[in-house]
């Protein structure tokens, strides 16, 4: 390549067209970051020219450096205006052209004809030698910006209202306004003409740009990737786009046709909009390409490696660049349509429940993979089965408060299995894969584990509000299905406690001591005490006693909590509550409802029967023989766990708080590692510890892995 430092007069001073390839990004510079800093630089040079002494030997005004551009030179037929392709620097050249035209516009009105003409030749070619009307412009932007560019550069017409808000039009208005104010056109005419003359000289001769002309054999893409850009960094998708079309051009493809068919829609504002991803805001197109690459490469793709992995791992394997673009375009449309999938479809439910409510974006490549196939390749039944299996796996683990730290790798492993088996059996492959997972971070919780985990779990505080709301919505939807009623549960309802958290005010008459009060505090947070309402109940209404009679008797108005919930009885969850509990809402009712709802959840998110998970930690640490105890609870283990059964069996209290160290003292040996890291381990009935507790007639509650404490409660008490 050949580099030289040129002024705008050298770059634009002859008939030439600098064309932005269609596959480059649209014009995106703005006032704060680029226009105003550029104008301040140009104004400073013009003012230095105004103040510089005249005559031989006077010090020269130093030029201002604007950066670098990279130009490729395709062959131009004889008799045509010379054409240069802008490999890099289109934002800079476009802005400079708009600035030159704005200066010419103001100078033509308030300056000298000579200065106006000196600027005009830098923005317009000789019309007589052009083949098409747009060839009169020295710079020709990408197709998305062409109409706005023509409107801005044509000083003889009014900008159409539809283009008035475009970035290029606003750029022209900004520069014209700044130049008009600076030239002081309402002041002395001679002073104005002198200022505009200095500005014309500054723009023509005292701005410098390094122009890099590529020569045959130069790799335009490598140069494009390594250059630094002023102001707005390139998106990963911008780099990918340039690489793909460079390859397409090298293969002799019709790049204009490919761009219009497969990529032009990806240059819209929708795709460049920044959306939340964790704590960052990332352009939507980069997020999509990241997930798409994970699906295609079947490997983890860090966000800072999107382009590098595309270049290094995908392009070398591509023989048909058009097919790659077609796949990318098709899957982009699928990604954009995910939020509008039918809510009653398996895919729509998966998108709402998993991607939206549970905010589990890591599974997006899985959903993309499922939606990319035609039904002739992936039958609808198999696709729906796969989606429902993974949805069940994710929701059950969330309800059992199991770790999600390994989801990324699990999805990759699952995608590899699907790729190996093919789409036709995707549902069977997904189910078999999830059922064979044994690690604590991967197993699929059983019905028993789900029931045990929810029995005493503080669902209101343990689950993030969108997840809890989604679970209650699913229960409502299933109830409507059971009653054959149309419609689905409305979204964004409010989660409400049936027995209020402030129960002591009007609900505490049957609580006799602080131990019972602590148990009730825990109970009100469980699933059985939660429902949905259309809006927040006023605290005074929410905390009222259950029946109207109790409310009247306490002077709290004419309605109790039950009547307030009756106002929301269009929800079947509330209709069941008020009809099934006409006289009182009790602790026993809460426990019974928790158990019933847990069974419903197991039906909503089923797991194949007869395949209870065996975790590695259990298999490795606790393979011990079992025996029947004299307490009549089969399944208690021999050895160290028998000591725990005997110790608890000798207790006379209803509940007992113990530290993990206390338990280990009783056992005479350490607890399994799972007991300190895996909360559902304590509530499982299938491991030796759980069997030992039940053999003694106790069950654990209030397990705290942070403080390493557990409360043992005699069965029947809670």
Secondary structure, 3 states (H helix, E strand, C coil): CEEEEECHHHHHCCCEEEEECCCCCCCCCCHHHHHHHHHHHHHHHHHHHHHCCCCCCCCCCCCEEEEEEEEECCCCCCCCCEEEEEEECHHHHHHHHHHHHHHHHHHHHHCCHHHHHHHHCCCECCHHHCCCHHHHECEECCHHHHHHHHHHHCCCCCCCHHHCCCHHHHHHHHHHHHHHHHHCCCCCHHHHHHHHHHHHHHHHHCEEEEEEECCCCCCHHHHHHHCCCCCCCCCHHHHHHHHHHHHHHHCCCCHHHHHHHHHHHHHCHHHHCEEEECCEEEEHHHHHHHHHHHHHHCCCCCHHHHHHHHHHHHHHHCCCHHHHHHHHHHHHHHHHCHHHCCCCCHHHHHHHHHHHHCCCHHHHHHHHHHHCCCCCCCCHHHHHHHHHHHHHHHHHHHHCCCCCCCHHHHHHHHHHHHHHHCHHHHHHHHHHHHHCCCCCCCCCCCHHHHHHHHHCCCHHHHCCHHHHHHHHHHHHHHHHHHCCCCCCCCCCCEEEECCCCCCCCCCCCCCCCHHHHHHHHHHCCCHHHEEEECCCCCHHHHCCCCCHHHHHHCCCCCCCHHHHHHCCCCCHHHHHHHHHCCCCCCHHHHHHHHHHHHHHHHHHCCCCCCCCCCCHHHHHHCCCCECCCCCCCCCCECCHHHHHHHHHHCCCCCEEEEEHHHHHHHHCCCCCHHHHHCHHHHHCCCCHHHHHHHHCCEEEEEEECCCCEEEEEECCCC
